[in-house]
Amino acid sequence: MATSCIAAIEAGITEIAFTDHVDHQPNDFGFGYYRIDDYFRSLEDVRKDFRNRLTILAGAEIDFHTDTYDAVERFVDANLERYDFTIGSVHYAAGGELIYPPLYDTMTLDEVLAPYLREVQAAVRSGWFCSIGHLDIPKRYLPKAKRTYEPADIRDRLQPVFRAMIESSVGFEINTSGIRQAPKTSMPGPAIVRWYADAGGNRITTGTDSHTDRTIGAGVPITLEMLRLCGVPAVMSFRNRVGTPVPVDRLLARSAA
Ligand SMILES: [Zn+2]
C-alpha cells in the first residue's frame, strides 16, 4: 500500500481507494485470500504515514454472483459499514469465467453478455455496492477473431441495467485498464457513458484496476477528458458509501497544472 500511495502522489492523484478483491466463488483463484483485519491494519498504517498528502479510502471489489448470493450477503452484513466505497463485480456468467477466452469459442458474444448483464442487474439491485466494476468486461477477453464487439450491439440490453442503476443510486466505474490492454479503450467506453448520461445517470467513478503501483493513475486524465466530452459534469467521491460529485473541470485543471 505504501508503494502504491507514493505512486499515486507522483501521478498527481489526490484520493485513492484500495479496492482489494473479495472473492466468493470456491473455484476462484482468489478464493479465501482476503484477510480483512490485515487489510484494515495496512490501511490505517498508510493513512497515518500519508496524512495531509493523500486521501486514502477503505474499499473493496466484491464479486457478485447469484449462485453465491448467501455467502456475499454474510460478508456484507458483517463488514459493509467499514468501507467508504464498494465495487460490485461480476466475473462469472454463462457457465464460465469471463476472463477465460475459450469461454467465447463456443458461444456468441450475446450468449455471454445477456446472462452477464442479468447478473449485473442483480448486483445493482442488491443495494450493497456504490459502483459496478468494468461494466463491459467481456470485451477485454474476447479472442482476436471475435473482436467485433460494438457497444451498439448491447445498447438495448443496457437500458434495464441503467434504469436499475438510477433507481438504486448505483453507478459504474470507468475502468482505465482497457486503455492499456487489448480493447484499447476504457471499460466502458464513451458510447456507453453517453447512453447512461442520456438515461439520467450521474454516478460515475474512475478506477485504474491497478494490481501494481506502475499503473496507478494511468489513463485518468484522458478519461476525465472523455467524460467532459460526453457531457458528464462530475465524478463521484465516496465516504461511508455516500457519494459526493466532484466537478470534472476542477480535476482536469488540476491535472493540467
Ligand atoms: Zn474485477
Boltz pocket constraint, residues with backbone or C-beta under 6 A from the ligand:
constraints:
  - pocket:
      binder: B
      contacts: [[A, 61], [A, 89], [A, 91], [A, 133], [A, 134]]
      max_distance: 6.0
